[in-house]
Amino acid sequence: MPAAPPAVKPVAKSSAKPPVKSAAKSAVKQPPAAERVYAHIKEAVLGRRYEGGTLLTEGDLAEAVGVSRTPVREALLRLEVEGLIKLYPKKGALVLAVSAQEIADVVETRLLVEEFAARKAVPASAQLIGRLEELLEEQRQLAEAGDLAEVSVKDRCFHAEIVRNAGNDILSRLYDQLRDRQLRMGVAVMEAHPGRIAANITEHGELLEAIRAGDADGAAQVVRRHVGRVKVLVRGEDR
């Protein structure tokens, strides 16, 4: 909506105030409707409030976000490109379940990137050690609060910090492309295996200690065991 202070307030109070009010107005302006719908659906899919197999309709989504159907269609097209949903004309959008092949592909890619990054983290800078300690403590606090979605986010941040530290921008971008799939799988694992939350935090602590001790082989070994367990758990193969 174009800002028009002169039309609303024809009597100018000072030459400086109208621009300040206009800037304040634009600062609190809501994101575009399509962006709000996109964020709403994506957050719900990644947090598993919209689980795999759920059929979403344009009307329900428009009502939930408080927009018309046009921005809903735009958001759904974007999410289909990202592989989170499948559009069916005149029916709606189906939230895609995480497939066994996707799990295998993500775990394989994570192992390739993260084992390399764990070795490169040795010797570690004080900055990296401090950041990993901070993320580990945040995970503990969120786990105590029972916030599985945020625990998953911090879990992913912990690993991403090590990957970024490798200093390879191409690898970092590749790893970032796995973000959504990692978060979704992480929440699935924690919901199905609540005891895994404490185990994850313990293993993160072991990885941190190996990096702190300058043990590159030990750090890579922890990553291999830790990340490899994800495939087993998501597939429901764990005893």
PyMOL commands that set and color helices and strands:
alter all, ss='L'
color gray80, all
select helices_A, chain A and resi 5-8+17-27+33-46+58-65+69-81+100-120+126-145+148-165+169-177+179-192+195-212+216-234
alter helices_A, ss='H'
color red, helices_A
select strands_A, chain A and resi 55-56+85-88+92-95
alter strands_A, ss='S'
color yellow, strands_A
deselect
rebuild
show_as cartoon
